[in-house]
Amino acid sequence: MRDEIIVVHSVFVGYSLLADLIGWPLARVGHKRQFYLGLSAADLVFVVSLIDLTGGSSSPFLRALYVWVAVLAFYFGLRGGIVASTVALLVYTAFHLVSDVPVDVWLTAVQAGGSSRTAR
């Protein structure tokens, strides 16, 4: 598992550097919204990959979804935050549905509710 995490981290660092090189000219031309939307989709792929590689529903990185929602709410306002929190809730629920870990319904509701509260 450690090797997979190192690979994901290395790809993320490369992706971040490439995004900065490509994004800087785009942001100055006025295409910030499209650029941020593309990066947000790529960030979600990395977060989901990291969660999957580190234990799925028992991963400590599930809370990285909160950061993803907060960033989208910052860049895209209330509408973006609501869409992001809905996507995060679906991802969170999917990880819990496919796991063999016994689910505490109330704890899951509180943790998943954190995704929707982040957008406010």
N, C-alpha and C positions, 0 to 999 in steps of 0.2 A: 504494500500500500504506500509506503514511503516513496518509492520510486515514481509511482503514478502522480503523487502530490508534487514532487519536484518537477516532473514533466509539465503538469498543469501550470505550476507557478512560472516556469521558464517560458511557456507559451504566452502566459498573461503578460509577463514583462516585455517580451518581444512585441506583442500586440499593442501594449501601451505606448512603447516607443514609436512604433509605426503610426499609431493613431495621432500622436502628437505631431509627427512630421507631416502627415497628410492633413490633419485637422487645422493646423495653424493657418495655412493659406485659405482654407474653406471658411473658417470663422471670420476672417477679415473681409471676405467677399460678400458675406451676408447669408451664408447657408448654414448658420449655426443650428437651427431647428432640425434639419435633416441629419446633420452630423451627430448631434446629441442623440437623436432617435436611433440611429444605426449603432452608436456606441452602447446605448442602453440595452439594445437587443443582444449585442455581443457580451456585455457584462452579465446579463441573465444566463446566457449559455455557460459562462465560466462559473458563476455561482452554483448553478445546478450541477455542473460537473464536479465541483469541489465537494458539494454536499453528498453527491452519489459516491464519490471515492472515499469519503470519510465516515461512512456508516449510515447514510440515508436519514431515516427519521430520528436516529439517535446521534446524529452529527452535531458537534458544537457550532458548525458553520451555518445552521439553519437561520440563525439570527442575522446573517449577512443579507438576507432578504429584506430586513428592516432598512438597512443602509441603502439598498437598491431602490426601495420605495421612496425613501427620503430624498434621494438625489433626483429621481424623476419628478417628485412633487416640487422640488426647488426649480428645476429647469422648465417644467411644463405646467406649473400651477395646480389648482385644485383638480381639474379634469385629469391631468396626467397622474396625479397622486391617487385618484380613485381607480383609474385603470390599472396602475401599477400594483396597488394593494389588492385588487381583485385577482390579478395574475399571480401575485405572491401567495395569496390564499389558496389558489388552485394548485400551485406547485407544492405548497406545504401539505395540503390535503392528499395530493397524489403520493408523496413520500410516505405518509402515514398509512395510506390504503395498501400499498405494496409491501410494507414491512411486516416482519414477524414479531415486532416488539409489541407487548401488550399496551393498549392505549388507555390512558386516563382521560376520559372525555372532558372533564372540567379543565384539566391542565392544558389539553390541546386547544380548547376553546379560548382560554386566556392567551396562550402563545400565538394562536392564529389571529386573535383579535388585536394583538399588537401590530400586525401588518396593516390592518385597516385604520388603526388610530394614528399611525405614523403620518398618514396623508393629511391630517387635519392641521 
